[in-house]
Amino acid sequence: MSMTLDDFQALIERMYSAKDRERGSTATFLWLCEEVGELAAAIREGTREEKEGEFADVLAWVVTLANVEGINLSAALHKKYGEGCPGCGLKVCTCNEKP
């Protein structure tokens, strides 16, 4: 079973959009930060199943924040990374700095 990023963004929009917009960007970002902390704990000492759940939660909160901000993540990813590394422009990065 697979889901595209567009599908996932639309699903999150349908499930949570009303309360997400009411909460706003700042509070949504704080929830994202909390989930990143939970992912860090799972990476440090969690099971594979716990890690999978936390990765999914972090992605869901990134998508939620993008929805609140009106950002289409597929378009943003293509714009920034679709032609290669934003730094060197290559498909296999040769930069010494992070993009």
PLY file of the C-alpha trace (Angstrom):
ply
format ascii 1.0
element vertex 99
property float x
property float y
property float z
element edge 98
property int vertex1
property int vertex2
end_header
0.00 0.00 0.00
1.43 3.35 -0.95
0.36 6.95 -0.62
1.77 9.95 -2.43
2.74 13.08 -0.56
-0.17 14.88 -2.24
-2.55 12.13 -1.04
-1.20 12.38 2.49
-1.40 16.17 2.55
-5.02 15.99 1.36
-5.85 13.31 3.95
-4.41 15.39 6.80
-6.31 18.42 5.45
-9.61 16.49 5.51
-9.06 14.97 8.94
-7.69 17.91 10.87
-7.99 21.21 8.96
-10.57 22.87 11.19
-8.70 22.42 14.45
-5.30 22.91 12.80
-6.21 26.37 11.53
-7.83 27.25 14.84
-4.63 26.22 16.66
-2.48 28.29 14.29
1.09 28.01 13.08
2.90 28.72 16.34
1.08 26.10 18.40
1.26 23.62 15.52
5.01 24.14 15.30
5.31 23.43 19.03
3.44 20.13 18.53
5.88 19.30 15.73
8.81 19.99 18.06
7.31 17.70 20.69
6.98 14.94 18.10
10.60 15.41 17.00
11.59 14.90 20.64
9.56 11.68 20.77
11.28 10.54 17.56
14.67 11.25 19.12
13.77 9.07 22.11
12.54 6.27 19.84
15.73 6.40 17.76
17.80 6.22 20.94
16.02 3.31 22.57
12.79 2.41 20.81
11.67 -0.61 18.86
11.33 -0.54 15.09
7.56 -0.22 15.50
7.95 2.79 17.83
10.37 4.42 15.38
7.95 3.90 12.49
5.14 5.48 14.49
7.23 8.48 15.47
8.51 9.05 11.92
4.88 8.98 10.76
3.87 11.44 13.49
6.68 13.88 12.60
5.74 13.74 8.93
2.07 14.28 9.79
2.90 17.39 11.83
5.13 18.77 9.05
2.23 18.26 6.64
-0.17 19.84 9.14
2.02 22.92 9.45
2.33 23.16 5.66
-1.46 23.00 5.37
-1.93 25.74 7.97
0.57 27.87 6.04
-1.01 27.07 2.66
2.10 25.32 1.28
1.83 22.46 -1.21
4.71 20.24 -0.16
5.03 18.39 -3.46
5.41 21.67 -5.32
7.83 23.03 -2.72
9.98 19.88 -2.87
10.06 19.90 -6.65
10.95 23.59 -6.72
13.82 23.18 -4.26
15.16 19.70 -5.06
13.59 18.66 -8.38
16.57 19.67 -10.50
19.23 18.40 -8.08
21.09 19.75 -5.09
20.18 23.40 -4.41
23.87 24.11 -3.79
25.76 22.43 -6.63
22.86 21.56 -8.94
23.94 17.93 -9.29
21.79 14.83 -8.75
24.57 13.40 -6.58
25.66 16.28 -4.35
29.30 17.29 -4.27
28.83 20.22 -1.88
30.81 20.49 1.31
28.06 22.57 2.90
24.50 21.50 3.59
21.94 22.96 1.18
0 1
1 2
2 3
3 4
4 5
5 6
6 7
7 8
8 9
9 10
10 11
11 12
12 13
13 14
14 15
15 16
16 17
17 18
18 19
19 20
20 21
21 22
22 23
23 24
24 25
25 26
26 27
27 28
28 29
29 30
30 31
31 32
32 33
33 34
34 35
35 36
36 37
37 38
38 39
39 40
40 41
41 42
42 43
43 44
44 45
45 46
46 47
47 48
48 49
49 50
50 51
51 52
52 53
53 54
54 55
55 56
56 57
57 58
58 59
59 60
60 61
61 62
62 63
63 64
64 65
65 66
66 67
67 68
68 69
69 70
70 71
71 72
72 73
73 74
74 75
75 76
76 77
77 78
78 79
79 80
80 81
81 82
82 83
83 84
84 85
85 86
86 87
87 88
88 89
89 90
90 91
91 92
92 93
93 94
94 95
95 96
96 97
97 98
